[in-house]
Amino acid sequence: MFDYQKLIKYIKDKFKPNELKVFYYAAFPADGTRSYSLDKRHKFFTFLKKGLNFVVRKKKLKRIKIIDEELGEGIKEKGDMDVEIAVDAMHHKDKYDTAIFFSGDSDFLILINYLKKAGKKVYVFSSKNNISEELRTSVDGYCDVISIDEIWGKELKRRKK
């Protein structure tokens, strides 16, 4: 898991911004949908917002009833934040010169192209196994987060090959 204080320091050291505004997006389970407490999750959001001055955008996971011929009835949860990220990036585009995304999702390609046409530098942090080729080659810079030892809070566990 990222150590968000270390991550901020890394970004400041690498990009030397005059000002840094960090947005954090998360979808979380609705109360009563888990057998465990969600208090730690909410405390984490509060820490990001009040402790680190992040802008925290959160929403409850959407619960969709599904019927599968083989598995029967069930609930699928969905919590995409792509639209919220795109709206914020476009809404605030006159307030920054450089955008940094922690995602490898090719759905962001159109947003990245829009921002680049608006004169923004765009960097993507992801892992080499979770980034689309189109996204990696369209940005001003790509960094494999797995290779950045100083941003991790606990020892990073790697799968055995």
Order of alpha helices (4+ residues) and beta strands (2+ residues): alpha-beta-alpha-beta-beta-beta-alpha-beta-alpha-beta-alpha-beta
